[in-house]
Amino acid sequence: MKERIDMEGLMVCPFTKKPLRQMKEKELVSLNAQIEQGDLFFYPGAPVNIEISAALVTANQTYVYPIIDNISYLQRQTAIVAKNRTANHLRRVSKEEIDQFYKTYGFGEGNTIQKPSKELKSNPISEEKITQLARLLPKGGEYFMSVVTHDVDSIHNLTYGRSFKYYFHMDFSLPRLLAMKNELPSETILVLGDVDHLPFDDDSVEALFSFDYINNYNKEVQGLAYEELKRCLKPDGVSIMLYDNSKPMHASNQLKADQRSKKALGVLAPWKKVKLPNIFFYPIKEDGEHQSMGFFSQSIAW
């Protein structure tokens, strides 16, 4: 079993973007007393039905995020809040909705998380291509982040020969994350998160590799994911994002627009600094094979 990692100050609240801290033992006792009294709810409106042994919390204790089996549940859906802070506290949440929520996250007796289905298998990318793309990433720094894969060897290949203070692996699928948990290096911090509300501070991530096809999402979510990525990356940080070449790609248009703005400001107002980290979008064919055409879009250098 992996040793619990001190999470103090490493991540931020997906709602407020304010720092999270680890809850103390006395606070956990108080939290569980409130849960027993029926005073606390998960954000969608389901009553909290589990005992919390570890959690992250905002400074004012408005949002609490459980840590279960060394996984930090940092999706908005898994935030523990007072009734008046649920998604729609004036609406009655049906028993069917509550039961489905518990089942999705394995909360409560009898709600065991099943192994990831075929649909949750990440798309393959060759070891040769991983090695080639990894050369674009920094050799070291503070935060290294891998996103969405069931292939632990790919992560080992990405991190080989690199030295970061913290290694994160994030997924939006709890079954896939649980399947990876015991295969990843013991120092890896596991995060259940969302691509459009990343639980990381501004300018905190040096290196990020996402196996998740960014254009599997609709235009709005692609846009939010791109802005979140830009916010979290350090000015000299590097991110590599895969995309499905057979589907519409909107995030790259935002990157191109940012590149044009930065170039124009460089001429018209060179004293103004525009943050634009190195973001690379790499195309993958529909059959899972990489394209030979190279990068679809990448940021310009500083």
C-alpha positions in Angstrom: 0.0 0.0 0.0 1.3 3.4 -0.9 2.4 5.8 1.8 0.1 8.8 2.2 1.7 11.9 0.7 1.3 15.3 2.5 -0.9 17.3 0.2 -0.6 20.6 2.0 -0.7 23.6 -0.4 -0.1 21.5 -3.5 -3.5 22.1 -5.2 -6.3 24.6 -5.4 -10.1 24.5 -5.1 -11.7 23.9 -8.5 -14.4 26.5 -7.6 -12.4 29.3 -6.0 -8.9 28.6 -7.3 -7.8 29.3 -3.7 -5.2 27.0 -2.0 -6.2 23.8 -0.3 -4.8 22.6 2.9 -4.9 19.2 4.7 -7.7 18.9 7.3 -6.4 18.3 10.9 -7.7 15.4 13.0 -9.9 17.6 15.2 -11.4 19.1 12.0 -12.1 15.7 10.6 -13.9 14.7 13.9 -16.1 17.8 13.5 -16.7 17.1 9.8 -17.8 13.5 10.5 -20.2 14.7 13.2 -21.8 17.1 10.7 -22.1 14.2 8.2 -23.7 12.0 10.8 -26.2 14.8 11.5 -27.1 15.1 7.8 -25.8 18.6 7.5 -23.3 18.1 4.6 -23.8 17.2 1.0 -21.9 16.5 -2.2 -22.1 19.3 -4.7 -24.9 17.7 -6.8 -27.1 17.5 -3.8 -26.6 13.9 -2.5 -26.1 13.7 1.3 -22.6 12.6 2.3 -22.9 9.0 3.2 -19.3 8.0 4.0 -16.9 8.7 6.9 -14.0 11.0 5.9 -10.5 10.0 7.1 -8.5 12.5 5.1 -9.5 15.6 3.1 -8.4 18.9 1.6 -10.2 22.1 2.5 -10.3 25.7 1.6 -9.1 28.3 4.1 -12.7 29.2 5.1 -13.8 25.6 5.1 -16.4 26.2 2.5 -15.3 23.4 0.2 -14.0 20.0 1.4 -12.5 17.4 -0.9 -12.1 13.8 0.3 -8.9 11.8 -0.1 -9.8 8.1 -0.4 -7.2 5.4 -1.0 -4.6 8.1 -1.7 -6.7 9.6 -4.5 -7.7 13.3 -4.1 -11.3 13.7 -5.3 -11.0 17.1 -6.8 -13.9 17.1 -9.2 -16.5 19.8 -8.6 -19.0 16.9 -8.2 -17.2 15.5 -5.3 -16.9 18.7 -3.2 -18.5 18.4 0.2 -20.5 21.5 1.0 -23.4 22.9 3.1 -26.9 22.5 1.6 -27.0 26.1 0.4 -23.9 25.6 -1.7 -25.1 22.6 -3.6 -25.6 22.9 -7.4 -29.3 23.8 -6.9 -30.3 23.9 -3.3 -33.9 24.9 -4.1 -34.5 21.8 -6.2 -35.3 18.4 -4.8 -32.8 15.8 -5.8 -34.5 12.5 -6.6 -33.5 9.2 -5.0 -32.6 7.9 -8.5 -30.1 10.7 -9.0 -28.7 10.2 -5.5 -28.3 6.5 -6.0 -26.6 7.0 -9.4 -24.2 9.5 -7.9 -23.2 7.1 -5.1 -22.8 4.3 -7.7 -20.6 6.5 -10.0 -18.1 7.2 -7.2 -18.4 4.0 -5.1 -19.8 5.9 -2.1 -21.6 3.8 0.4 -22.1 0.1 1.0 -22.6 -2.0 -2.1 -21.4 0.6 -4.5 -18.1 -1.0 -5.7 -16.3 0.6 -8.6 -16.1 -1.7 -11.6 -13.0 -2.2 -13.7 -12.7 0.2 -16.6 -14.8 -0.7 -19.6 -13.4 -0.9 -23.2 -14.8 2.6 -23.8 -12.5 3.9 -21.0 -9.3 2.5 -22.5 -7.1 5.3 -23.6 -5.9 5.4 -27.2 -2.6 3.7 -28.0 0.6 5.6 -28.9 3.8 3.9 -29.7 6.8 3.8 -27.4 8.9 5.4 -30.2 6.5 8.3 -30.5 6.3 8.8 -26.7 10.1 9.0 -26.6 10.1 11.5 -29.5 7.5 13.7 -27.9 9.1 13.5 -24.5 12.1 15.3 -25.8 10.0 18.5 -25.9 9.4 18.4 -22.1 11.7 20.0 -19.5 14.2 17.7 -17.7 13.1 18.8 -14.3 11.3 21.3 -12.1 8.4 21.4 -9.6 5.3 19.8 -11.2 5.1 17.1 -13.8 1.6 16.1 -14.7 0.3 13.2 -16.8 -3.4 13.0 -17.8 -5.7 10.2 -18.7 -4.2 6.9 -19.7 -4.5 3.2 -18.8 -0.9 2.5 -20.0 1.5 2.9 -17.1 4.5 2.1 -19.4 3.8 5.4 -21.3 4.1 7.3 -18.0 7.3 5.5 -17.1 8.8 6.4 -20.5 7.8 10.1 -20.1 9.3 10.5 -16.7 12.5 8.4 -17.4 15.6 10.5 -16.8 13.6 13.5 -15.5 13.7 15.0 -12.0 10.6 16.8 -10.7 9.7 17.6 -7.1 6.1 16.4 -7.5 4.6 14.0 -10.0 0.8 14.1 -10.6 -1.4 11.8 -12.5 -4.9 13.1 -13.2 -8.0 11.4 -14.7 -11.7 12.1 -14.9 -12.5 8.4 -14.7 -12.4 6.9 -11.3 -12.3 3.2 -12.5 -9.3 4.0 -14.8 -7.5 5.8 -12.0 -8.1 3.0 -9.6 -6.8 0.5 -12.1 -3.6 2.5 -12.5 -3.1 3.3 -8.8 -0.9 0.4 -7.7 1.2 0.4 -10.9 2.4 4.0 -10.8 5.5 5.0 -8.8 4.8 5.5 -5.1 5.6 9.2 -5.2 2.8 9.9 -7.8 0.0 12.1 -6.5 -3.3 10.8 -7.9 -6.0 13.2 -8.7 -9.6 12.7 -9.8 -10.2 16.0 -11.7 -11.8 17.7 -14.6 -10.1 19.1 -17.7 -12.1 22.3 -17.6 -11.5 23.1 -13.9 -7.9 22.0 -13.2 -7.1 22.0 -9.4 -3.7 23.5 -9.9 -2.4 27.0 -9.1 -1.5 29.6 -11.6 2.0 29.2 -13.1 2.6 26.0 -11.2 3.1 23.2 -13.9 6.4 22.8 -15.8 5.5 19.7 -17.8 2.1 18.2 -18.8 1.4 15.3 -21.2 -2.3 14.5 -21.9 -3.3 11.2 -23.6 -6.9 12.5 -23.6 -8.0 13.7 -27.0 -8.9 17.3 -26.3 -11.3 17.4 -29.2 -13.4 14.6 -27.8 -15.1 17.4 -26.0 -17.5 20.0 -27.4 -16.3 23.5 -28.4 -17.1 25.1 -25.0 -15.2 22.5 -23.0 -12.3 22.6 -25.4 -12.1 26.3 -24.8 -12.3 26.1 -21.1 -9.7 23.3 -21.0 -7.3 25.4 -23.1 -7.7 28.4 -20.9 -7.1 26.3 -17.8 -4.0 24.8 -19.3 -2.7 28.2 -20.2 -3.4 29.4 -16.6 -1.7 26.5 -14.9 1.5 26.2 -17.0 4.5 28.3 -16.0 5.5 30.8 -18.6 8.3 28.5 -19.8 6.2 25.4 -19.2 5.5 22.8 -21.9 2.3 20.9 -22.6 1.7 18.2 -25.2 -1.9 17.5 -26.0 -3.1 14.7 -28.3 -6.1 15.2 -30.6 -8.2 13.1 -33.0 -7.5 14.2 -36.5 -11.0 13.1 -37.7 -12.9 15.4 -35.4 -13.3 19.2 -35.2 -10.5 20.9 -33.3 -11.3 24.2 -31.6 -8.6 24.6 -29.0 -5.9 25.1 -31.6 -7.9 28.1 -33.0 -7.6 29.8 -29.6 -3.9 29.1 -29.5 -3.5 30.6 -33.0 -5.4 33.7 -31.9 -3.2 34.0 -28.8 -0.1 33.7 -31.0 -1.4 36.5 -33.3 -2.2 38.7 -30.4 1.2 38.1 -28.8 3.0 38.9 -32.1 1.0 42.1 -32.6 1.6 43.3 -29.1 5.3 42.6 -29.6 5.3 45.2 -32.4 2.7 47.7 -31.0 3.3 47.4 -27.3 6.5 45.5 -26.6 6.4 46.5 -22.9 3.2 44.4 -22.4 3.9 40.8 -21.5 1.5 38.1 -22.7 1.6 34.7 -21.1 1.8 32.0 -23.7 3.5 28.8 -22.6 4.7 26.2 -25.1 1.5 24.2 -26.0 1.8 21.5 -28.6 -1.1 19.8 -30.2 -0.2 16.4 -31.8 -2.6 14.7 -34.3 -3.7 11.0 -34.0 -5.5 9.2 -36.7 -8.9 7.7 -36.0 -7.4 4.2 -35.9 -5.1 5.3 -33.0 -2.0 5.6 -35.1 0.0 8.9 -35.0 0.1 11.1 -38.1 3.4 11.7 -39.9 2.4 15.2 -40.6 3.9 16.6 -37.4 2.3 19.1 -35.1 -0.9 20.8 -36.0 -0.2 23.8 -33.9 2.3 25.0 -31.4 3.1 28.1 -29.5 5.7 30.6 -30.6 8.8 31.0 -28.6 9.2 33.8 -26.1 
